[in-house]
Amino acid sequence: NTIQSPARVLSSDVTPSKQQSLMANICQFYNGIAPIISNILGGKQVTVKGLEYTQFLLIISVSISFVAMVICCIFAREEPLKVKPRRINPFKQIYLAFKKMPKPFTRVILPFLFANMAVYQFQIKFTDFMGKDIYQMHANDYDDKSIYQDGVSFAMLCLVVNNACQLVYSFINAKTIEFIGMRWTMLAGYIIMTGSLISFIWVKQKYVYYALAGLIGISQVIFTA
């Protein structure tokens, strides 16, 4: 995340105005396809001789990040700062941004905040939930790390479905909005996410979580768009 955020800003900075939309779509495509690849590697516990699969994943991730930074340093050339810009108070800018916020945005910002809070719990706790609550529920030894790790690996495969649904539905969402409107699309997205997350309380069959993860992915596209 430390690398990704400035890289995304850099993409906007070096891309011509007429290609901004194309660049945003490319970034969104990468955001969808990258977790699919990494979660397949983790879910299938792909490794090489002499390394645990978590160590293998770490080496792959660091290597990709290093290559990405080298590419940025070579191709994203900066212009020298010849004129010192005037000082801007960032807190004042944030205050003015909130003060001048359009009314439609003020209505959507609160549910958007709550939706992000809900999905954050899913993203952070899902693998641990699958390892502890689902896989070890019927195990005699609750300290068996191999059972827990199998649950984490299965959760990563569910996240593959989550990201795949985001990737596919991102092409469909615009048409859905044209057909039923933004308001009803947003309402449907929030209902889907709420129902999916509440069902975690009762669902104990692990394969059902493929479907639940996919539905949450669709709702993520809706409220993010």
MIPA-595087 format. One line per field, with one value per atom (N, C-alpha, C): residue in three letters; atom name; x, y, z. Coordinates in Angstrom, 2 decimals, decimal comma. Atoms other than C-alpha are relative to their C-alpha. Last residue first. Layout:
BEGIN
bake ALA|...
lovo CA|...
X X|...
Y Y|...
Z Z|...
//
This chain:
BEGIN
bake ALA|ALA|ALA|THR|THR|THR|PHE|PHE|PHE|ILE|ILE|ILE|VAL|VAL|VAL|GLN|GLN|GLN|SER|SER|SER|ILE|ILE|ILE|GLY|GLY|GLY|ILE|ILE|ILE|LEU|LEU|LEU|GLY|GLY|GLY|ALA|ALA|ALA|LEU|LEU|LEU|ALA|ALA|ALA|TYR|TYR|TYR|TYR|TYR|TYR|VAL|VAL|VAL|TYR|TYR|TYR|LYS|LYS|LYS|GLN|GLN|GLN|LYS|LYS|LYS|VAL|VAL|VAL|TRP|TRP|TRP|ILE|ILE|ILE|PHE|PHE|PHE|SER|SER|SER|ILE|ILE|ILE|LEU|LEU|LEU|SER|SER|SER|GLY|GLY|GLY|THR|THR|THR|MET|MET|MET|ILE|ILE|ILE|ILE|ILE|ILE|TYR|TYR|TYR|GLY|GLY|GLY|ALA|ALA|ALA|LEU|LEU|LEU|MET|MET|MET|THR|THR|THR|TRP|TRP|TRP|ARG|ARG|ARG|MET|MET|MET|GLY|GLY|GLY|ILE|ILE|ILE|PHE|PHE|PHE|GLU|GLU|GLU|ILE|ILE|ILE|THR|THR|THR|LYS|LYS|LYS|ALA|ALA|ALA|ASN|ASN|ASN|ILE|ILE|ILE|PHE|PHE|PHE|SER|SER|SER|TYR|TYR|TYR|VAL|VAL|VAL|LEU|LEU|LEU|GLN|GLN|GLN|CYS|CYS|CYS|ALA|ALA|ALA|ASN|ASN|ASN|ASN|ASN|ASN|VAL|VAL|VAL|VAL|VAL|VAL|LEU|LEU|LEU|CYS|CYS|CYS|LEU|LEU|LEU|MET|MET|MET|ALA|ALA|ALA|PHE|PHE|PHE|SER|SER|SER|VAL|VAL|VAL|GLY|GLY|GLY|ASP|ASP|ASP|GLN|GLN|GLN|TYR|TYR|TYR|ILE|ILE|ILE|SER|SER|SER|LYS|LYS|LYS|ASP|ASP|ASP|ASP|ASP|ASP|TYR|TYR|TYR|ASP|ASP|ASP|ASN|ASN|ASN|ALA|ALA|ALA|HIS|HIS|HIS|MET|MET|MET|GLN|GLN|GLN|TYR|TYR|TYR|ILE|ILE|ILE|ASP|ASP|ASP|LYS|LYS|LYS|GLY|GLY|GLY|MET|MET|MET|PHE|PHE|PHE|ASP|ASP|ASP|THR|THR|THR|PHE|PHE|PHE|LYS|LYS|LYS|ILE|ILE|ILE|GLN|GLN|GLN|PHE|PHE|PHE|GLN|GLN|GLN|TYR|TYR|TYR|VAL|VAL|VAL|ALA|ALA|ALA|MET|MET|MET|ASN|ASN|ASN|ALA|ALA|ALA|PHE|PHE|PHE|LEU|LEU|LEU|PHE|PHE|PHE|PRO|PRO|PRO|LEU|LEU|LEU|ILE|ILE|ILE|VAL|VAL|VAL|ARG|ARG|ARG|THR|THR|THR|PHE|PHE|PHE|PRO|PRO|PRO|LYS|LYS|LYS|PRO|PRO|PRO|MET|MET|MET|LYS|LYS|LYS|LYS|LYS|LYS|PHE|PHE|PHE|ALA|ALA|ALA|LEU|LEU|LEU|TYR|TYR|TYR|ILE|ILE|ILE|GLN|GLN|GLN|LYS|LYS|LYS|PHE|PHE|PHE|PRO|PRO|PRO|ASN|ASN|ASN|ILE|ILE|ILE|ARG|ARG|ARG|ARG|ARG|ARG|PRO|PRO|PRO|LYS|LYS|LYS|VAL|VAL|VAL|LYS|LYS|LYS|LEU|LEU|LEU|PRO|PRO|PRO|GLU|GLU|GLU|GLU|GLU|GLU|ARG|ARG|ARG|ALA|ALA|ALA|PHE|PHE|PHE|ILE|ILE|ILE|CYS|CYS|CYS|CYS|CYS|CYS|ILE|ILE|ILE|VAL|VAL|VAL|MET|MET|MET|ALA|ALA|ALA|VAL|VAL|VAL|PHE|PHE|PHE|SER|SER|SER|ILE|ILE|ILE|SER|SER|SER|VAL|VAL|VAL|SER|SER|SER|ILE|ILE|ILE|ILE|ILE|ILE|LEU|LEU|LEU|LEU|LEU|LEU|PHE|PHE|PHE|GLN|GLN|GLN|THR|THR|THR|TYR|TYR|TYR|GLU|GLU|GLU|LEU|LEU|LEU|GLY|GLY|GLY|LYS|LYS|LYS|VAL|VAL|VAL|THR|THR|THR|VAL|VAL|VAL|GLN|GLN|GLN|LYS|LYS|LYS|GLY|GLY|GLY|GLY|GLY|GLY|LEU|LEU|LEU|ILE|ILE|ILE|ASN|ASN|ASN|SER|SER|SER|ILE|ILE|ILE|ILE|ILE|ILE|PRO|PRO|PRO|ALA|ALA|ALA|ILE|ILE|ILE|GLY|GLY|GLY|ASN|ASN|ASN|TYR|TYR|TYR|PHE|PHE|PHE|GLN|GLN|GLN|CYS|CYS|CYS|ILE|ILE|ILE|ASN|ASN|ASN|ALA|ALA|ALA|MET|MET|MET|LEU|LEU|LEU|SER|SER|SER|GLN|GLN|GLN|GLN|GLN|GLN|LYS|LYS|LYS|SER|SER|SER|PRO|PRO|PRO|THR|THR|THR|VAL|VAL|VAL|ASP|ASP|ASP|SER|SER|SER|SER|SER|SER|LEU|LEU|LEU|VAL|VAL|VAL|ARG|ARG|ARG|ALA|ALA|ALA|PRO|PRO|PRO|SER|SER|SER|GLN|GLN|GLN|ILE|ILE|ILE|THR|THR|THR|ASN|ASN|ASN
lovo N|CA|C|N|CA|C|N|CA|C|N|CA|C|N|CA|C|N|CA|C|N|CA|C|N|CA|C|N|CA|C|N|CA|C|N|CA|C|N|CA|C|N|CA|C|N|CA|C|N|CA|C|N|CA|C|N|CA|C|N|CA|C|N|CA|C|N|CA|C|N|CA|C|N|CA|C|N|CA|C|N|CA|C|N|CA|C|N|CA|C|N|CA|C|N|CA|C|N|CA|C|N|CA|C|N|CA|C|N|CA|C|N|CA|C|N|CA|C|N|CA|C|N|CA|C|N|CA|C|N|CA|C|N|CA|C|N|CA|C|N|CA|C|N|CA|C|N|CA|C|N|CA|C|N|CA|C|N|CA|C|N|CA|C|N|CA|C|N|CA|C|N|CA|C|N|CA|C|N|CA|C|N|CA|C|N|CA|C|N|CA|C|N|CA|C|N|CA|C|N|CA|C|N|CA|C|N|CA|C|N|CA|C|N|CA|C|N|CA|C|N|CA|C|N|CA|C|N|CA|C|N|CA|C|N|CA|C|N|CA|C|N|CA|C|N|CA|C|N|CA|C|N|CA|C|N|CA|C|N|CA|C|N|CA|C|N|CA|C|N|CA|C|N|CA|C|N|CA|C|N|CA|C|N|CA|C|N|CA|C|N|CA|C|N|CA|C|N|CA|C|N|CA|C|N|CA|C|N|CA|C|N|CA|C|N|CA|C|N|CA|C|N|CA|C|N|CA|C|N|CA|C|N|CA|C|N|CA|C|N|CA|C|N|CA|C|N|CA|C|N|CA|C|N|CA|C|N|CA|C|N|CA|C|N|CA|C|N|CA|C|N|CA|C|N|CA|C|N|CA|C|N|CA|C|N|CA|C|N|CA|C|N|CA|C|N|CA|C|N|CA|C|N|CA|C|N|CA|C|N|CA|C|N|CA|C|N|CA|C|N|CA|C|N|CA|C|N|CA|C|N|CA|C|N|CA|C|N|CA|C|N|CA|C|N|CA|C|N|CA|C|N|CA|C|N|CA|C|N|CA|C|N|CA|C|N|CA|C|N|CA|C|N|CA|C|N|CA|C|N|CA|C|N|CA|C|N|CA|C|N|CA|C|N|CA|C|N|CA|C|N|CA|C|N|CA|C|N|CA|C|N|CA|C|N|CA|C|N|CA|C|N|CA|C|N|CA|C|N|CA|C|N|CA|C|N|CA|C|N|CA|C|N|CA|C|N|CA|C|N|CA|C|N|CA|C|N|CA|C|N|CA|C|N|CA|C|N|CA|C|N|CA|C|N|CA|C|N|CA|C|N|CA|C|N|CA|C|N|CA|C|N|CA|C|N|CA|C|N|CA|C|N|CA|C|N|CA|C|N|CA|C|N|CA|C|N|CA|C|N|CA|C|N|CA|C|N|CA|C|N|CA|C|N|CA|C|N|CA|C|N|CA|C|N|CA|C|N|CA|C|N|CA|C|N|CA|C|N|CA|C|N|CA|C|N|CA|C|N|CA|C|N|CA|C|N|CA|C|N|CA|C|N|CA|C|N|CA|C|N|CA|C|N|CA|C|N|CA|C|N|CA|C|N|CA|C|N|CA|C|N|CA|C|N|CA|C|N|CA|C|N|CA|C|N|CA|C|N|CA|C|N|CA|C|N|CA|C|N|CA|C|N|CA|C|N|CA|C|N|CA|C|N|CA|C|N|CA|C|N|CA|C|N|CA|C|N|CA|C|N|CA|C|N|CA|C|N|CA|C|N|CA|C|N|CA|C
X 0,29|-18,26|-0,89|-1,24|-17,02|-0,23|-0,12|-20,57|1,31|1,12|-21,32|0,27|-0,05|-17,93|-1,06|-1,14|-17,88|0,12|0,43|-21,41|1,14|0,92|-20,22|-0,44|-0,80|-17,27|-0,86|-0,64|-19,57|0,85|1,04|-21,66|0,57|0,31|-18,54|-1,04|-1,14|-17,39|-0,24|0,06|-20,85|1,13|1,09|-20,89|-0,05|-0,33|-17,47|-1,05|-0,74|-18,46|0,57|0,95|-21,11|0,73|0,13|-18,25|-1,00|-1,06|-17,33|-0,22|-0,50|-20,62|0,99|-1,14|-21,02|0,60|-0,53|-23,39|1,25|0,64|-25,20|0,65|0,35|-23,35|-0,49|-1,19|-21,66|-0,32|0,08|-25,18|1,25|0,80|-25,08|-0,02|-0,77|-22,20|-0,76|-1,16|-23,97|0,76|0,45|-27,28|1,15|0,54|-25,64|-0,43|-1,12|-23,54|-0,48|-0,80|-26,49|1,12|0,80|-28,71|0,78|-0,06|-25,99|-0,79|-1,35|-25,57|0,12|-0,18|-29,33|1,38|0,82|-29,66|0,18|-0,66|-26,74|-0,77|-1,21|-28,27|0,73|0,42|-31,65|1,19|0,58|-30,17|-0,36|-1,02|-27,86|-0,59|-0,35|-30,60|0,99|0,89|-32,36|0,33|1,28|-31,04|-0,94|0,80|-28,25|-1,41|0,40|-26,96|-0,86|1,03|-26,95|-0,53|1,24|-25,07|-1,15|0,45|-22,37|-1,32|0,64|-22,13|-0,54|1,46|-21,49|-0,69|0,39|-17,78|-1,52|-0,37|-16,99|-0,35|1,15|-18,99|0,34|1,03|-16,23|-1,12|-0,57|-13,30|-1,07|-0,23|-15,25|0,47|1,32|-16,53|0,12|0,45|-12,95|-1,37|-0,66|-11,81|-0,43|0,36|-14,34|0,58|1,35|-13,83|-0,46|-0,15|-10,08|-1,36|-0,34|-10,98|0,30|1,26|-12,71|0,25|0,70|-9,44|-1,36|-0,66|-7,69|-0,61|0,50|-10,23|0,62|1,32|-9,34|-0,60|-0,18|-5,69|-1,33|-0,50|-6,55|0,15|1,12|-8,62|0,38|0,87|-5,77|-1,20|-0,60|-3,53|-0,79|0,23|-5,85|0,53|1,43|-5,82|-0,33|0,19|-2,01|-1,46|-0,27|-1,75|-0,23|-0,60|-3,43|0,18|-1,30|-4,06|0,72|0,21|-7,79|1,32|-1,11|-7,07|-0,12|-0,20|-10,27|1,09|-1,29|-11,27|0,14|0,19|-14,93|1,31|1,23|-14,87|-0,20|-0,31|-11,25|-1,23|-0,82|-12,02|0,26|0,56|-14,97|0,83|1,42|-14,36|-0,54|0,41|-10,58|-1,43|-0,90|-9,16|-0,48|0,09|-12,14|0,89|1,32|-12,43|-0,11|-0,06|-8,67|-1,32|-0,88|-8,89|0,09|0,60|-11,96|0,89|0,28|-10,67|-0,45|-1,03|-8,94|-0,20|-1,33|-10,91|1,06|-0,05|-14,26|1,41|0,02|-13,73|0,12|-1,32|-12,70|0,08|-0,85|-15,88|1,41|0,47|-18,01|0,92|-0,27|-16,02|-0,38|-1,45|-16,05|0,40|-0,26|-19,84|1,49|0,42|-20,19|0,29|-0,90|-18,15|-0,33|-1,27|-20,10|1,02|0,09|-23,36|1,28|0,16|-22,13|-0,20|-1,28|-20,71|-0,14|-0,54|-23,83|1,23|0,97|-25,98|0,62|0,23|-23,10|-0,98|-1,15|-22,11|-0,18|0,07|-25,57|1,15|1,01|-25,42|-0,10|1,33|-22,16|-0,98|0,39|-19,23|-1,41|0,53|-18,24|-0,49|0,95|-17,77|-0,69|1,23|-16,16|-1,08|0,56|-13,59|-1,30|0,70|-13,07|-0,64|1,20|-12,22|-0,82|0,96|-9,85|-1,30|0,50|-8,09|-1,05|0,94|-7,78|-0,62|1,20|-6,22|-1,07|0,82|-3,76|-1,29|0,34|-2,52|-0,91|1,42|-1,00|-0,20|0,31|2,33|-1,51|0,46|2,93|-0,42|1,45|4,94|-0,40|0,50|8,71|-1,50|0,70|9,48|-0,59|-0,71|12,12|-0,64|0,85|11,02|0,74|-0,58|12,84|-0,95|-0,52|10,62|0,56|0,54|10,20|0,65|-0,99|10,76|-0,68|0,79|8,36|0,94|0,91|10,14|-0,80|-0,55|13,28|-0,91|-1,18|12,29|0,55|0,43|8,81|1,18|0,67|10,22|-0,43|-1,06|12,61|-0,60|-0,66|9,71|1,11|0,92|7,66|0,66|0,02|10,64|-0,88|-1,30|11,06|0,05|-0,02|7,36|1,29|0,88|7,37|0,01|-0,64|10,40|-0,83|-1,08|8,91|0,67|0,59|5,69|1,06|0,66|7,46|-0,52|-1,07|9,77|-0,58|-0,65|6,81|1,09|0,88|4,84|0,64|-0,01|7,76|-0,85|-1,29|8,12|0,10|0,12|4,40|1,29|0,71|4,81|-0,20|1,43|7,55|-0,75|0,75|10,89|-1,41|-0,78|13,56|-0,71|-0,75|12,05|0,82|-1,18|9,64|0,77|-1,29|6,12|1,12|-1,09|2,48|1,32|-1,26|0,13|1,15|-0,53|-2,94|1,34|1,03|-4,69|0,44|0,13|-1,53|-1,00|-1,29|-0,64|-0,09|-0,13|-4,33|1,31|0,81|-4,58|-0,01|-0,65|-1,63|-0,80|-1,24|-3,02|0,62|0,37|-6,56|1,24|0,36|-5,25|-0,39|-1,14|-3,42|-0,37|-0,68|-6,34|1,13|0,84|-8,74|0,78|0,48|-6,37|-0,88|-1,11|-4,68|-0,43|-0,20|-8,01|1,13|1,08|-8,73|0,12|-0,29|-5,33|-1,05|-1,12|-6,03|0,37|0,52|-9,45|1,10|0,77|-7,92|-0,55|-0,94|-5,29|-0,73|-0,64|-7,96|0,94|1,02|-9,94|0,57|0,23|-6,83|-1,00|-0,17|-5,84|-0,26|0,89|-7,15|0,10|1,41|-5,59|-0,92|0,69|-2,08|-1,49|0,89|-0,72|-0,67|-0,77|2,32|-0,85|-0,86|0,49|0,68|0,82|-2,38|0,87|0,66|0,02|-0,85|-0,97|2,12|-0,61|-0,06|-0,92|0,95|1,28|-1,44|-0,04|-0,06|2,25|-1,27|-0,72|2,07|0,10|0,66|-0,73|0,77|1,11|0,67|-0,58|-0,47|4,10|-1,17|-0,91|2,91|0,50|0,83|0,00|0,86
Y -0,77|3,43|1,19|-0,72|2,34|0,86|-1,18|1,54|0,76|-0,94|-0,65|1,22|-0,75|-2,33|1,09|-0,91|-3,35|0,86|-1,17|-4,78|1,01|-0,79|-7,07|1,26|-0,64|-8,24|0,87|-1,16|-8,90|0,75|-1,03|-11,12|1,26|-0,58|-13,05|1,11|-0,86|-13,56|0,67|-1,20|-14,86|0,97|-0,85|-17,28|1,31|-0,41|-18,75|0,99|-1,25|-18,66|0,41|-1,10|-21,29|1,33|-0,28|-23,77|1,12|-0,87|-23,52|0,37|0,76|-24,78|0,87|0,80|-23,07|-0,84|0,93|-20,25|-0,70|1,32|-18,79|-1,00|0,45|-15,64|-1,44|0,60|-15,16|-0,58|1,46|-14,61|-0,70|0,54|-11,06|-1,52|-0,07|-10,21|-0,57|0,90|-11,43|-0,02|1,38|-9,79|-0,99|0,22|-6,44|-1,45|0,07|-6,58|-0,29|1,20|-7,47|-0,14|1,15|-4,82|-1,30|0,02|-2,17|-1,18|0,35|-3,03|-0,09|1,44|-3,05|-0,45|0,68|0,42|-1,52|-0,14|1,71|-0,76|0,83|0,33|0,03|1,39|1,78|-0,96|0,15|5,27|-1,46|0,07|5,10|-0,31|-1,25|4,32|-0,22|-0,20|1,10|1,28|0,70|0,62|0,32|-0,56|3,20|-0,61|-1,34|2,17|0,66|0,17|-1,50|1,36|0,34|-0,58|-0,18|-1,21|1,19|-0,25|-0,93|-1,80|1,24|0,08|-4,37|1,11|-0,29|-3,77|0,08|-1,39|-3,50|0,42|-0,88|-6,73|1,47|0,22|-8,83|1,02|-0,25|-7,47|-0,09|-1,44|-7,24|0,34|-0,62|-10,79|1,52|0,31|-11,96|0,62|-0,90|-10,16|-0,24|-1,39|-11,91|0,97|-0,18|-15,28|1,44|0,04|-15,02|0,25|-1,37|-13,96|0,09|-0,77|-17,32|1,44|0,42|-18,97|0,70|-0,71|-16,91|-0,40|-1,37|-18,15|0,79|0,06|-21,74|1,41|0,25|-21,00|-0,05|-1,24|-19,45|-0,16|-0,93|-22,51|1,33|0,47|-24,84|0,92|-0,47|-22,70|-0,46|-1,44|-23,22|0,51|-0,16|-26,96|1,47|0,45|-26,97|0,14|-1,09|-24,80|-0,43|0,63|-27,39|1,06|-0,61|-25,35|-0,58|-1,37|-26,08|0,74|-0,81|-29,82|1,41|0,32|-31,81|0,88|0,62|-30,14|-0,25|1,42|-29,58|-0,72|0,20|-25,79|-1,48|0,61|-25,60|-0,28|1,20|-25,07|-0,69|1,00|-22,69|-1,28|0,28|-20,45|-1,12|0,28|-20,40|-0,51|0,92|-20,69|-0,40|1,31|-19,17|-1,02|0,57|-16,29|-1,41|0,47|-15,62|-0,67|1,16|-15,41|-0,60|1,16|-13,16|-1,24|1,12|-10,77|-1,29|0,24|-7,98|-1,32|0,13|-7,89|-0,38|1,20|-8,58|-0,22|1,14|-6,00|-1,31|0,07|-3,45|-1,19|0,79|-4,26|-0,13|1,38|-3,06|-0,88|0,59|0,12|-1,47|0,25|0,89|-0,62|1,13|0,50|-0,36|1,23|2,75|-1,23|0,22|5,52|-1,31|0,43|5,20|-0,31|1,43|5,34|-0,54|0,77|8,65|-1,50|0,21|10,14|-0,85|1,33|9,62|-0,31|1,06|12,49|-1,39|0,04|14,97|-1,11|0,66|14,06|-0,09|1,45|14,85|-0,76|0,70|18,20|-1,49|0,02|19,38|-0,85|1,31|19,88|0,04|-0,17|23,53|-1,32|-1,11|23,43|0,15|0,45|19,99|1,07|1,08|21,12|-0,51|-0,63|24,38|-1,05|-0,68|22,47|0,61|1,05|20,14|0,61|0,55|23,12|-1,09|-0,99|24,83|-0,51|0,10|21,68|1,00|1,15|21,52|-0,13|0,69|25,09|-1,18|0,33|26,10|-0,75|0,92|27,87|-0,20|-0,66|29,48|-1,05|-0,19|27,49|0,68|0,51|28,11|0,25|-1,05|28,67|-0,62|-1,27|26,57|1,15|-1,02|23,10|1,34|-0,74|20,78|1,10|-1,29|18,57|0,74|-1,20|14,95|1,25|-1,06|11,85|1,27|-1,13|8,97|1,15|-0,57|6,49|1,21|-0,15|5,35|0,85|-0,87|5,90|0,27|-1,37|4,47|0,97|-0,50|1,33|1,45|-0,28|0,83|0,58|-1,25|1,18|0,38|-1,12|-1,45|1,33|-0,23|-3,87|1,20|-0,58|-3,49|0,32|-1,39|-4,05|0,70|-0,76|-7,20|1,47|-0,07|-8,55|0,83|-0,98|-7,72|0,19|-1,33|-9,55|1,08|-0,40|-12,64|1,44|-0,26|-12,86|0,48|-1,24|-12,54|0,39|-1,12|-15,18|1,34|-0,10|-17,63|1,18|-0,62|-16,98|0,23|-1,40|-17,70|0,76|-0,74|-20,87|1,48|0,13|-22,18|0,89|-1,13|-22,20|-0,42|-0,71|-24,86|1,19|0,83|-26,15|0,87|0,60|-23,74|-0,74|-0,30|-22,79|-0,59|0,17|-22,69|0,40|0,17|-22,97|-0,34|1,29|-23,37|-0,34|1,01|-20,57|-1,40|0,29|-18,47|-1,10|0,50|-18,65|-0,39|1,36|-18,31|-0,62|0,89|-15,35|-1,43|0,23|-13,62|-0,95|0,77|-14,05|-0,34|1,33|-12,96|-0,88|0,86|-10,08|-1,41|0,30|-8,69|-0,86|1,22|-8,98|-0,40|1,20|-6,55|-1,27|0,22|-3,76|-1,24|0,57|-4,14|-0,31|1,37|-3,62|-0,69|0,80|-0,57|-1,45|0,19|0,87|-0,88|0,93|0,30|-0,30|1,34|1,92|-1,05|0,42|4,96|-1,42|0,35|5,26|-0,52|1,26|5,15|-0,48|1,03|7,86|-1,38|0,24|10,04|-1,13|1,43|9,64|-0,34|0,79|13,00|-1,50|-0,15|14,79|-0,90|-1,15|13,47|0,00|0,36|10,90|1,24|0,09|11,83|-0,34|-1,16|13,15|-0,03|-1,16|10,67|1,17|0,34|7,71|1,18|-0,22|9,37|-0,29|-1,45|9,52|0,33|-0,38|5,78|1,50|0,45|5,10|0,39|-0,99|7,27|-0,42|-1,32|5,02|1,06|-0,13|1,67|1,41|-0,19|1,82|0,36|-1,14|2,35|0,32|-1,22|0,00|1,26
Z 1,22|-8,54|0,29|0,35|-5,10|-1,24|-0,86|-3,91|-0,27|0,04|-6,92|0,87|1,26|-7,35|0,01|-0,09|-3,68|-1,25|-0,76|-4,01|0,16|0,84|-6,80|0,74|1,06|-4,70|-0,90|-0,64|-1,73|-1,02|-0,17|-4,01|0,67|1,30|-5,08|0,09|0,37|-1,49|-1,34|-0,83|-0,58|-0,34|0,47|-3,52|0,79|1,36|-2,72|-0,51|-0,05|0,93|-1,35|0,18|0,28|-0,04|1,43|-0,18|-0,30|0,54|3,51|-1,47|1,15|4,91|-0,78|-0,45|8,32|-1,13|1,02|7,34|0,52|0,02|10,35|-0,95|-1,35|11,47|-0,02|-0,62|8,10|1,38|0,12|6,70|0,55|-1,10|8,07|-0,04|-1,23|5,72|1,19|0,08|2,59|1,31|-0,09|3,47|0,01|-1,35|4,14|0,19|-0,95|0,97|1,41|0,28|-1,26|1,02|-0,47|0,37|-0,19|-1,46|-0,06|0,58|-0,43|-3,74|1,51|0,22|-4,40|0,48|-1,00|-2,85|-0,11|-1,30|-4,92|1,08|0,05|-8,13|1,33|-0,21|-7,20|-0,06|-1,34|-6,74|0,29|-1,04|-9,78|1,37|-0,68|-12,30|1,14|-1,16|-13,40|0,78|0,09|-16,97|1,16|1,10|-17,24|-0,02|-0,41|-13,81|-1,07|-1,03|-14,85|0,45|0,70|-18,04|0,99|0,71|-16,01|-0,72|-0,93|-13,65|-0,70|0,09|-16,38|0,77|1,39|-17,09|-0,15|0,26|-13,35|-1,43|-0,18|-12,94|-0,25|1,02|-14,49|0,13|1,32|-12,45|-1,08|0,14|-9,22|-1,40|0,14|-9,71|-0,13|1,36|-10,31|-0,26|0,93|-7,16|-1,44|-0,33|-4,94|-1,02|0,51|-6,68|0,23|1,46|-6,04|-0,65|0,39|-2,49|-1,50|0,00|-2,06|-0,44|1,22|-3,13|-0,09|1,10|-0,44|-1,34|0,03|2,10|-1,15|0,61|1,18|-0,10|1,43|1,90|-0,73|0,59|5,27|-1,51|0,04|6,14|-0,62|1,08|5,19|-0,15|1,24|7,41|-1,22|0,13|10,37|-1,33|0,30|9,82|-0,20|1,38|9,60|-0,41|0,94|12,72|-1,44|1,17|14,94|-1,09|0,21|18,08|-1,21|0,46|18,10|-0,22|-0,49|18,30|-0,57|-1,42|17,99|0,62|-0,30|14,72|1,50|-0,23|13,89|0,31|-0,76|14,26|0,34|-1,29|13,19|0,85|0,13|9,51|1,34|0,92|9,82|0,00|-0,22|12,83|-0,88|-1,38|13,09|0,11|-0,69|9,59|1,37|0,65|7,76|0,71|-0,26|10,23|-0,59|-1,38|10,03|0,39|-0,02|6,23|1,41|0,67|6,41|0,06|-0,89|9,09|-0,70|-1,01|7,16|0,74|0,61|3,91|1,02|0,84|5,56|-0,54|-0,92|8,29|-0,77|-0,63|5,66|0,95|0,89|3,73|0,57|0,01|6,65|-0,84|-1,31|7,25|0,03|-0,07|3,53|1,33|0,89|3,44|0,03|-0,68|6,48|-0,84|-1,14|4,81|0,70|0,58|1,54|1,09|0,31|3,52|-0,64|-1,23|5,00|-0,28|-0,67|1,77|1,26|0,26|-0,35|0,85|-0,29|0,91|-0,13|-1,45|1,16|0,37|-0,61|-2,42|1,52|0,25|-3,78|0,67|-0,81|-1,93|-0,31|0,62|-3,54|0,82|0,51|-1,10|-0,61|1,35|-0,79|-0,62|0,00|3,00|-1,36|-0,65|2,92|-0,07|0,83|0,34|0,59|1,13|2,21|-0,91|-0,52|5,41|-1,14|-0,34|3,54|0,50|1,25|1,95|0,25|0,54|5,33|-1,30|-0,83|6,77|-0,47|0,40|3,85|0,81|-1,25|4,44|-0,35|-0,14|1,12|1,30|-1,09|0,67|0,12|-1,22|-2,69|1,03|-0,07|-5,21|1,32|-1,27|-5,56|0,10|-0,75|-9,21|1,26|0,19|-11,01|0,78|-0,61|-9,84|-0,03|-1,14|-12,23|0,49|0,44|-14,39|1,20|-0,63|-13,36|-0,58|-0,19|-15,51|0,55|-0,51|-15,00|0,33|1,00|-17,30|0,49|1,34|-15,45|-0,89|-0,04|-11,82|-1,39|-0,30|-12,40|-0,05|1,21|-14,07|0,20|0,97|-11,12|-1,29|-0,39|-8,70|-0,97|0,25|-10,54|0,34|1,45|-10,62|-0,34|0,36|-6,85|-1,49|-0,46|-6,19|-0,41|0,88|-8,32|0,37|1,32|-6,44|-0,98|-0,10|-3,03|-1,36|-0,18|-3,90|0,02|1,25|-5,32|0,11|0,96|-2,27|-1,34|-0,40|0,10|-0,99|0,35|-1,78|0,32|1,46|-1,57|-0,45|0,33|2,17|-1,51|-0,42|2,61|-0,30|1,03|0,49|0,39|-0,27|2,73|-0,96|-0,53|0,99|0,37|-1,00|0,34|0,62|-0,94|-2,88|0,94|0,61|-4,50|1,09|-0,62|-3,50|-0,82|0,96|-4,59|0,67|-0,74|-1,62|-0,94|0,43|-3,88|0,67|-0,23|-2,02|-0,37|-1,42|-1,82|0,29|-0,49|-5,51|1,47|0,54|-6,43|0,48|-0,83|-4,05|-0,53|-1,29|-5,72|0,88|0,17|-9,25|1,35|0,48|-8,37|-0,10|-1,14|-6,25|-0,43|-0,87|-9,34|1,21|0,42|-11,78|0,95|0,00|-10,15|-0,26|-1,37|-9,13|0,09|-0,78|-12,51|1,43|0,49|-14,28|0,78|-0,57|-12,11|-0,42|-1,43|-13,00|0,66|-0,06|-16,72|1,46|0,28|-16,35|0,04|-1,17|-14,66|-0,20|-1,06|-17,43|1,24|0,37|-20,12|1,08|-0,16|-18,33|-0,33|-1,42|-17,95|0,23|-0,28|-21,63|1,47|0,87|-22,92|0,25|-0,39|-19,93|-0,82|0,61|-20,63|0,33|1,10|-18,12|-0,58|1,25|-16,01|-1,21|0,23|-12,93|-1,37|0,38|-12,96|-0,41|1,27|-12,99|-0,50|1,07|-10,29|-1,36|0,19|-8,01|-1,15|0,62|-8,51|-0,26|1,40|-7,83|-0,74|0,82|-4,70|-1,46|-0,04|-3,35|-0,79|0,95|-4,51|-0,04|1,38|-2,86|-0,92|-0,02|0,71|-1,40|0,00|0,00|0,00
//
